Amino acid sequence: MSVQRARTNFLGNPEADVSKSVAGWGWRNRSINVNHYANKKSAAESMLDIALLMANASQLKAVIEQGPSFAFFVPLIVLISVSLVLQVAVGVLLIFLVKYDLNNPAKHAKLDFLNNLATGLVFIIVVVNIFITAFGVQKPSVDISAQQ
């Protein structure tokens, strides 16, 4: 099959077998396993969630080190705590998403709901973290002259 014919079939012909190998495209001789793809996607999301979780834990530590005298102490503690709780919830949700088999049509409605819920929670986490950044978490400055 020529590359041009494969491109035409892939984009325009629903009857085309896109699982056939096409030279230069790196396609394999098998169809895509949707379940495997979704599991990889969920694993990548989980890794990003862990990175953000660690960043928020570091921010929480910096705010606590600043102490209650910091102007935005309470709002930052609340926002970071909300972000951490939501991130744990998304992590648990992603674990449930990975456990379900996407190839089972009976589970599609439930998986769609859980996926939409995870997406909504991630959006809320992003908005909360924008506010955390806006309030400005700074590491406490150490006065060198006071230490000597």
C-alpha positions as CSV (number, residue, x, y, z in Angstrom):
1,M,0.0,0.0,0.0
2,S,1.4,3.4,-1.0
3,V,1.8,6.2,1.5
4,Q,-0.6,8.4,-0.5
5,R,-3.2,5.7,-0.6
6,A,-2.8,5.1,3.2
7,R,-3.2,8.8,3.9
8,T,-6.3,8.9,1.7
9,N,-7.7,5.8,3.4
10,F,-6.9,7.0,6.9
11,L,-8.5,10.4,6.4
12,G,-11.3,9.7,4.0
13,N,-12.3,6.1,3.8
14,P,-13.9,4.5,6.9
15,E,-13.6,1.1,5.4
16,A,-9.8,1.3,5.2
17,D,-7.7,-1.0,7.4
18,V,-5.4,1.5,9.1
19,S,-3.8,-1.2,11.1
20,K,-1.7,-2.3,8.1
21,S,2.0,-1.3,8.1
22,V,2.9,1.7,6.1
23,A,6.6,2.3,5.3
24,G,8.1,5.2,7.1
25,W,5.2,5.8,9.4
26,G,6.2,3.4,12.1
27,W,2.8,1.7,12.1
28,R,2.6,-1.8,13.4
29,N,0.8,-4.8,11.9
30,R,-1.8,-4.7,14.6
31,S,-4.6,-2.5,15.7
32,I,-4.3,-0.1,18.7
33,N,-5.2,-1.5,22.0
34,V,-7.4,1.3,23.5
35,N,-7.1,-0.2,27.0
36,H,-3.3,-0.1,26.9
37,Y,-3.3,3.5,25.5
38,A,-5.7,4.7,28.3
39,N,-3.5,3.0,31.0
40,K,-0.4,4.8,29.6
41,K,-2.3,8.1,29.6
42,S,-3.4,7.6,33.2
43,A,0.1,6.7,34.3
44,A,1.4,9.9,32.7
45,E,-1.3,11.9,34.5
46,S,-0.4,10.2,37.8
47,M,3.3,11.1,37.4
48,L,2.4,14.8,36.7
49,D,0.0,14.7,39.7
50,I,2.9,13.4,41.9
51,A,5.1,16.2,40.7
52,L,2.5,18.8,41.5
53,L,1.9,17.1,44.9
54,M,5.6,17.4,45.7
55,A,5.6,21.1,44.6
56,N,2.6,21.9,46.8
57,A,4.2,20.1,49.8
58,S,7.3,22.2,49.3
59,Q,5.1,25.4,49.1
60,L,3.3,24.4,52.3
61,K,6.6,24.0,54.1
62,A,7.7,27.4,52.9
63,V,4.5,29.0,54.1
64,I,4.7,27.3,57.5
65,E,8.3,28.5,57.8
66,Q,7.2,32.1,57.0
67,G,4.8,31.9,60.0
68,P,1.5,33.6,60.8
69,S,3.2,37.0,60.4
70,F,3.1,36.4,56.6
71,A,0.3,38.5,55.1
72,F,-1.3,35.6,53.1
73,F,-0.5,32.9,55.6
74,V,-4.1,31.6,56.2
75,P,-5.3,31.9,52.5
76,L,-2.2,30.0,51.3
77,I,-2.5,27.3,53.9
78,V,-6.2,26.8,52.9
79,L,-5.5,26.9,49.1
80,I,-2.5,24.5,49.3
81,S,-4.5,22.2,51.5
82,V,-7.4,22.2,49.1
83,S,-5.0,21.5,46.2
84,L,-3.4,18.6,48.1
85,V,-6.7,17.0,48.9
86,L,-8.0,17.3,45.4
87,Q,-4.7,15.9,44.0
88,V,-5.1,12.8,46.3
89,A,-8.7,12.5,45.1
90,V,-7.6,12.6,41.4
91,G,-4.9,10.1,42.1
92,V,-7.4,7.6,43.6
93,L,-9.8,8.3,40.7
94,L,-7.0,7.5,38.2
95,I,-6.4,4.2,40.0
96,F,-10.0,3.3,39.5
97,L,-9.9,4.4,35.8
98,V,-7.0,2.1,35.2
99,K,-8.7,-0.9,36.7
100,Y,-11.7,-0.8,34.3
101,D,-11.5,-2.5,30.9
102,L,-12.2,0.0,28.1
103,N,-13.0,-2.8,25.7
104,N,-16.2,-3.6,27.7
105,P,-19.0,-1.5,26.3
106,A,-21.0,-1.9,29.5
107,K,-18.4,0.1,31.4
108,H,-18.2,3.0,28.9
109,A,-20.8,5.2,30.6
110,K,-19.1,4.8,34.0
111,L,-15.6,5.4,32.6
112,D,-16.8,8.5,30.7
113,F,-18.3,9.9,33.9
114,L,-15.1,9.1,35.9
115,N,-12.9,10.6,33.1
116,N,-15.0,13.8,33.0
117,L,-14.8,14.0,36.8
118,A,-11.1,13.6,36.8
119,T,-10.8,16.3,34.1
120,G,-13.0,18.7,36.1
121,L,-11.0,18.1,39.3
122,V,-7.7,18.7,37.4
123,F,-9.1,22.0,36.1
124,I,-10.0,23.1,39.7
125,I,-6.5,22.1,40.9
126,V,-5.0,24.3,38.1
127,V,-7.2,27.2,39.1
128,V,-6.3,26.8,42.8
129,N,-2.6,26.6,42.0
130,I,-2.9,29.8,39.9
131,F,-4.2,31.5,43.1
132,I,-1.4,29.9,45.1
133,T,1.2,31.4,42.7
134,A,-0.6,34.8,42.7
135,F,-0.3,35.0,46.5
136,G,3.4,34.3,46.2
137,V,5.0,31.6,48.3
138,Q,8.5,32.7,49.2
139,K,11.1,30.9,51.1
140,P,11.9,32.9,54.3
141,S,15.0,35.1,53.8
142,V,17.8,34.4,56.2
143,D,19.5,37.4,57.6
144,I,23.2,36.7,57.4
145,S,24.2,39.5,59.8
146,A,21.9,38.0,62.5
147,Q,23.5,34.6,62.3
148,Q,27.0,36.0,62.9
